[in-house]
């Protein structure tokens, strides 16, 4: 799964022109975040505007993405109109602080949510 801008989904989808890979949030997350380049801060502030989407369904629509998916977390790519993908080196990937509790108590592990 990847988080994909709603602007890149549906019948009137715009092409993906910017993407980065962050550390995955959970076992089903690839870490990829894909955008059209037309998203503003207000749009991005709404969590539902970046729904999780199976990455293969996006690659099926744009095969140029496939060659980039093996990159590690921290990779950033952009594609200006009419040009190939170019790696970006001056973009700071946003991240969410995650509060993780590690207690080593194997008897009280939570059931996985992906069952």
N, C-alpha and C positions, 0 to 999 in steps of 0.2 A: 504494500500500500504506500501511496505517496499523498501528501497534501497538495491539492491542485486548486488554483484559483477558479471560482465559478465562472469567471469571464472566459476561461478556456474550455468550458463544458457546454454541452447542449447543441441545439441546432444552429445558433448564431455564434458559435465558439470562435474566439480569436486565437491565433497561433501562439504557442509557447515561445517566448523570446528570452526568458531569464529563469535560471534554476540554480539551486544550491543544495548541497547535501550536509545535513546536520547529523548529530549523533541520534540514532533512532530512539523514539520515546517508549517503544514496547516491541515485543517479538514480531508483530506483523508489520511494523513500520520499516520502510527502506531508508528513511531519513531524507528522502528527496522532497523538495518544495518547489513547485513549478508555477510560474507566473507569466502573464502576457506582457507586462511592462506598463499596463494602464491602471494598475491598482494604486490607490492613494492610501494614506495612513488611516483614514476613516474606514475605508473598505476593509483593510487588513486587520483593523481592531475588532471586527466582528468575526468570531470564531467560525460561524457557519459559512462564511465566504471561502473557506479553505477546507472543503470536505475531503475525507480520505477516499482515494480512488485506486482501484487495482492498477499498478504501473503498466502492466501489459496492455490494458485497454488504451492507454495514452500512446504507447509505442506503436500500437497497431494503426493509429491515426497519423503518427509522425515518426517514421523509421529513423530519422536522424538522431533521435534521443537514445536509441539503443547503444550506440558506441560510447556514450558518456556514463552509462549506469554503473560501470565497474569502478568508477572513481571513488576515492575515500571521502569520509566526512571532512568538511572544510573546502571541498571543491565548489567553485562558483563558475557558471558559464552564462554567456549572453550571445544572442544571435541578432545582430542588426538586420533590418529588412534587406533581403536580397544578398546576404552574406552568410558564410558558414559560421558555425559555433566557434566562439573565441573564449579562452579561459580568462577569468577576471582575477586580479590579484589584490585589488584595493577595496574590496567589499567586506565589511564586518558582518558576519552571519549573526543574526539575532538568536538568542537562546532563552529558554524559560528555565528559571531556577527550579530544580526538583528537590523536594525534601524527601530523602530516603532514610528509612530507619533500618539499621542492620543490628540484629540482636543475637543471631546465632541459635535461636530457639527452634530447632527442627520439628518439635512436636506441635507447634502452633502455626504452621505455615498456612497461608490462605490458599484456597482452591484457585487454580488459574481461571481467568475470565474467558479464555478462548476455547473452553471445552465444547 
